[in-house]
Amino acid sequence: MSPLDDEPPLELHMFSSTQDRSLVELLTITSFYHQKRARLNLNHTINFGRPWQGKSACEYGFISLPYLDGPDLENFTDEEITVKCYWLIPVCESEVDYRSKYGTEALEEKFDQECLDYVNPNRDCIV
């Protein structure tokens, strides 16, 4: 997603319960936005401009730490450079609004409290 001379270089991944080529499109759109429009980083959101999958209410992405994979994935390091690898979580507009109003930590606490089903494109919005 980022040239290696970015500070820091950034990569994103998504999870899905099904193989879906449209996810490649979403990651490509996100990468294009990052490179050509505005630099993205941890805790930022992006409007996909369409549902994540099918008729999902999740039309946005939230850039989060890779909690399911841990710090070994978050910081990919070789001898010269560290690349930040974050998780792009599909979210609803109401969740983006909640984060804007109450902060990232409050949104992540809601995700934990409600046991967010992050691979279900038909999930209900948690707020």
N, C-alpha and C positions, 0 to 999 in steps of 0.2 A: 504494500500500500504506500510506503514511503521510500524515497531514495535513501540510501544509507547515510548520506550527509545531513539528513534531517536530525534535529536535536530534540528529543530522541527519535529514531526511526520507530514506526508504529505498524503493527499488523493486527488484524481482527479475525475472529472466527465466530461462527454461529453453530448452534445445535438444531437438529431437526429430527423428527421421528420418521421421516421419509426422505428418500433421495429426491431432490427437486432442483432442476437446473435453474429455476428462477432465483434461487438463493445466490447463485453465482452472479446473476444480474444485480441483485441488491448489494452485494459486496463490491461489485464493479462501480455501481453508482456512488456508493459511499467513498470509495477510493478516489474517484474522479472529483467529487465534491471536496475532499481533503486536499487534493493536489492543486485544484484550479480555483476554488471558491474561498474556503475558509479552513484553516487548520483545525482538525479534530483532535481530541485527546480524552483522557479518562474523565468520566462523568458527563460528557457532552451527549446531546441527542441530535438525531437527524431525522428529517421527514422523508420517508421512502417515496411518498407520492402515490402509493398504492398499498393494498394489503400485503402483509408479509407472505402469506400463502392462502390461496383460495379466497374465501370471503371473510378472512380474519379481521377483527377490529384493530389488530396491531398494525398500524401504518407508520410507526416510528421505530427507530433503533436507539437504544441506550447503551453507551460504552461503559462497561463495568470491568472490575478486576475479574480474572478467571477463577472465581471461587471454587468451582468444581474440579479444577485441575491444579490449583495451588501455585506457589511462587516459582516452581521449576519451569512452568510454562510462561508465566508472566515476564520473566527476565531471561531471554535467550541471549547468552553471552558467548562470544568467541574471544580470541586473543586481543582483538582491537575494538570491538563495538558491542554494545548491549542494545537489543531490539526489544521494545515493549510489546507484548502480545496480550491484547485485551479481548474481552467477550462482548459481542454485539447482541444484546438481548432485544427481541421484538417487544414493543410496548404500545399501549393505547394512548391516545391523545390525553385522556383524563389522567393517566399516570405521569405523562410529561408535565401536565399542569400541576399535579400534586408535588412533583419534584421541584418545580419552579417556586411554588409557594412555601413548601416546608423543608426543602433541602434533600440532598442525595441520601444521607443517612436515614432519614424518615422513610423515603421510598424503599430503600433496601430492607428496612425493618418490616415494612408492610409485605414485601415479597416473602420474607421469612415467616411472618405470622400467618399468612394465607397459603403457605406452601406452594408458591408460584409454580404452575405447570408450564415451564418455559419452552417445552417442545410441542405444546398443543396449540395449533393456530386458531382453534375455536374456543379457547379459554375465555372466561369472563374477565373483564377489566377488574382489578382489585380495588380501585377507588373510583 
